[in-house]
Every structure is written in C-alpha cells, then in structure tokens.
Amino acid sequence: MNEPIAFIGAGNMARSLIGGLVADGWPEDALWAVDPNPGQRETLATQWPGLHLGEDGAEAISHADVVVLAVKPQVLDEVCRALAGAVQARRPLIVSIAAGVRSADIERWLGGNLAVVRCMPNTPALVGCGATGLAANERVSPTQKAVAESILRAVGLTVWLDDESALDAVTALSGSGPAYLFLVMEALEDAGVQLGLPRETARLLALQTAFGAAKLALESDEDAATLRTRVTSRGGTTERALQVLETGGLRELMAQALTAARDRSRELADQLGRD
Ligand SMILES: NC(=O)c1ccc[n+]([C@@H]2O[C@H](COP(=O)([O-])OP(=O)(O)OC[C@H]3O[C@@H](n4cnc5c(N)ncnc54)[C@H](OP(=O)(O)O)[C@@H]3O)[C@@H](O)[C@H]2O)c1
C-alpha cells in the first residue's frame, strides 16, 4: 500500500506523518509536500531528500491518490477553494487533519462529491504516540479507509467513529486531553515541592509516574479501575489520597470539563464552516 500522497501544508503535523510513513517503509518519492514557507521545505528536504517539495498544490495533487490537508483550520476554506479545480480533475481521497472543520464543509469548498476522511489527532503524534479518531463520509471505499488509517497509524493509535459528530467528543477527550494530563503533572510536581522535594526531583517523579502508569495500563489486560484497586491497600497511603480526590469531586469535574470542550468544539465547527 504505497499510494502517492500529497501533503498540503508541511508544518509540524505533516512532518510527523511523513516521518512515520517513511519509517514504515513508504517510499519518499511517493510523497509530495506543498508549503509556501521555504524554511519548512528546507527542513523536509534535509531530512528526506527523496521527497517532492514545492509551492504548487495543483501540481502535487496531479500526482496523488491521497491528499492530506495539514494547514491551520482558519485558512482551510481558502486553501480548499484554491485547489478545487485540481482536486476535481484527479478526485483523490481527501484526508483532513484540521481540528474542528467538518467533512461536509471541506467537500463543499473542494467542489463536492468527494471521498473525505476527517481525523482528529493530538499533539503526542509529534513524538509518534498520538491518538487519532477518524470518520469517513459515505463515498470512502474500504481500501481508501485502510490507506487513511495507515497514514495516521504511522504516528500512533487510531480509532474509527461511525458518526462524524462523535469527533466532538474525541476532541474533548484525546484532542484536548494532553493538556489535562499536563495540568495533573504540574499539580503533582507543585504538591511534591510543597512537601519539601527539590523542584527537579518532583518534576522527574511526576513525569515518569504519568508515563509509567499509562504504559502499565496499555500493556495490561486489566482496566484502569482494577489497576487502581491493586495499588490501593486498605488503610494505606494511596487509599487516603484517593479519598481526598473522590470527595473533592474529581470525576464530576472531569465530566464537566469534557462537556465544556465538546460544546466548544461544536461552536468552532459552526464558525469555521460558516461560508
Ligand atoms: N500540531 C498538532 O499536534 C495537531 C494536533 C491535532 C490537529 N492538528 C491539526 O493539524 C493541522 C496542521 O497543524 P500544524 O501544527 O502542523 O501547523 P503548522 O506547523 O502551522 O503547519 C501548517 C503549515 O501550512 C502552511 N500553509 C499555509 N498556507 C498554505 C497553503 N496555502 N498551502 C500549503 N501550505 C500552507 C503553513 O505555512 P506558514 O507558516 O507560512 O503559514 C505551515 O507551514 C492543523 O489544522 C491542526 O488543527 C495539529
């Protein structure tokens, strides 16, 4: 599965995806990347000399079976409208990683009647540990779904959603989720300092604990609740701390936070798809 792919926008995310694909054995000369910024193109050329690089989106699309839209959401409408002719001439699979822009809007800006997969990755994709939700419109074939999945799997875990509207919940959970966990890490570090630990010691212990807990949970057959119970001895220190977190309303607070993020995701999609 080495379909020619054109990346429109060659910033952080496109770079991670290209790196993941090349590491997975995708030939560099099957990849095109388009960006107006010479600095971005230079970075890519140094890292992957076999890549096709340029400023002309239409030219790149004329070679591609898959077009990955990797520009900022705010410029996506303008970028799509400029490329509509080239896309309609070639009719490739469209894969959008732009946060919060609905596939129906992308399809409309590109001239309509296109196979579109909309993805919601998160920032750990930049280190190959992303979590991405994907949703396909009715024109995407099973083969195209497999191609879209292999592009995003190059930077981490992928999950398909039957209904695109579920991507608002994905945005609330895993899209914004790294920030919630950074907040927890900050809070752990600060609390450790308050208990007398040196700042750097507290920081390293907080980070490694978060990483180790996630790795243990991912590699275990047990769910998080079972793993939690297992480290909570009756009358011990963990039990005492968990009582404070439960009575303080951590679960309710998390539910409220995700609901607020989900609602904001809907609002942003309405705004971005207005025209
Ligand atoms: N970063 C993440 O972890 C993450 C997570 C989830 C979703 N996403 C989504 O991924 C997309 C890309 O994010 P990013 O972090 O990679 O952004 P980025 O680093 O800013 O990259 C976007 C690139 O697109 C270029 N560009 C602007 N107009 C263009 C055009 N007409 N044709 C081709 N390229 C054009 C930009 O150039 P200039 O700099 O010159 O404008 C920039 O180099 C966004 O839609 C974002 O919502 C990112």
The ligand as a Tripos MOL2 file, in Angstrom:
@<TRIPOS>MOLECULE
LIG
   48    52     1     0     0
SMALL
NO_CHARGES

@<TRIPOS>ATOM
      1 N1          0.1480   20.0730   15.9920 N.am      1 LIG1
      2 C1         -0.6440   19.1200   16.4620 C.2       1 LIG1
      3 O1         -0.2690   18.3430   17.3210 O.2       1 LIG1
      4 C2         -2.0440   18.9360   15.9430 C.ar      1 LIG1
      5 C3         -2.9380   18.1240   16.6280 C.ar      1 LIG1
      6 C4         -4.2200   17.9270   16.0910 C.ar      1 LIG1
      7 C5         -4.5670   18.5310   14.9060 C.ar      1 LIG1
      8 N2         -3.6650   19.3240   14.2700 N.ar      1 LIG1
      9 C6         -4.0730   19.9700   13.0210 C.3       1 LIG1
     10 O2         -3.0670   19.8040   12.0470 O.3       1 LIG1
     11 C7         -3.0660   20.9330   11.1680 C.3       1 LIG1
     12 C8         -1.6380   21.3790   10.9900 C.3       1 LIG1
     13 O3         -1.1080   21.7520   12.2520 O.3       1 LIG1
     14 P1          0.4380   22.0350   12.4460 P.3       1 LIG1
     15 O4          0.6850   22.0800   13.8970 O.co2     1 LIG1
     16 O5          1.2240   21.1060   11.5830 O.co2     1 LIG1
     17 O6          0.5110   23.5290   11.8230 O.3       1 LIG1
     18 P2          1.7690   24.3080   11.2390 P.3       1 LIG1
     19 O7          3.0350   23.7840   11.8480 O.co2     1 LIG1
     20 O8          1.4650   25.7530   11.3220 O.co2     1 LIG1
     21 O9          1.7780   23.8610    9.6910 O.3       1 LIG1
     22 C9          0.9080   24.3510    8.7350 C.3       1 LIG1
     23 C10         1.7340   24.7300    7.5130 C.3       1 LIG1
     24 O10         0.8560   25.0280    6.4360 O.3       1 LIG1
     25 C11         1.4390   26.1090    5.7290 C.3       1 LIG1
     26 N3          0.4860   26.7450    4.8240 N.ar      1 LIG1
     27 C12        -0.2300   27.8990    4.9960 C.ar      1 LIG1
     28 N4         -0.9640   28.1560    3.8850 N.ar      1 LIG1
     29 C13        -0.7060   27.1580    2.9970 C.ar      1 LIG1
     30 C14        -1.1290   26.8650    1.6780 C.ar      1 LIG1
     31 N5         -1.9750   27.6770    1.0300 N.pl3     1 LIG1
     32 N6         -0.6640   25.7570    1.0620 N.ar      1 LIG1
     33 C15         0.1930   24.9430    1.6840 C.ar      1 LIG1
     34 N7          0.6530   25.1720    2.9400 N.ar      1 LIG1
     35 C16         0.2060   26.2530    3.5830 C.ar      1 LIG1
     36 C17         1.9550   26.9950    6.8140 C.3       1 LIG1
     37 O11         2.8740   27.9440    6.3170 O.3       1 LIG1
     38 P3          3.0290   29.3700    7.1270 P.3       1 LIG1
     39 O12         3.6940   29.0130    8.4210 O.co2     1 LIG1
     40 O13         3.8890   30.1760    6.2210 O.co2     1 LIG1
     41 O14         1.6370   29.9010    7.3010 O.co2     1 LIG1
     42 C18         2.6200   25.9670    7.7350 C.3       1 LIG1
     43 O15         3.9400   25.6890    7.3230 O.3       1 LIG1
     44 C19        -3.9610   21.9780   11.8030 C.3       1 LIG1
     45 O16        -5.1620   22.0850   11.0660 O.3       1 LIG1
     46 C20        -4.2450   21.4840   13.1920 C.3       1 LIG1
     47 O17        -5.5620   21.7690   13.5920 O.3       1 LIG1
     48 C21        -2.4150   19.5570   14.7620 C.ar      1 LIG1
@<TRIPOS>BOND
     1     1     2 1
     2     2     3 2
     3     2     4 1
     4     4     5 ar
     5     4    48 ar
     6     5     6 ar
     7     6     7 ar
     8     7     8 ar
     9     8     9 1
    10     8    48 ar
    11     9    10 1
    12     9    46 1
    13    10    11 1
    14    11    12 1
    15    11    44 1
    16    12    13 1
    17    13    14 1
    18    14    15 2
    19    14    16 1
    20    14    17 1
    21    17    18 1
    22    18    19 2
    23    18    20 1
    24    18    21 1
    25    21    22 1
    26    22    23 1
    27    23    24 1
    28    23    42 1
    29    24    25 1
    30    25    26 1
    31    25    36 1
    32    26    27 ar
    33    26    35 ar
    34    27    28 ar
    35    28    29 ar
    36    29    30 ar
    37    29    35 ar
    38    30    31 1
    39    30    32 ar
    40    32    33 ar
    41    33    34 ar
    42    34    35 ar
    43    36    37 1
    44    36    42 1
    45    37    38 1
    46    38    39 2
    47    38    40 1
    48    38    41 1
    49    42    43 1
    50    44    45 1
    51    44    46 1
    52    46    47 1
@<TRIPOS>SUBSTRUCTURE
     1 LIG1         1 GROUP 0 **** ****
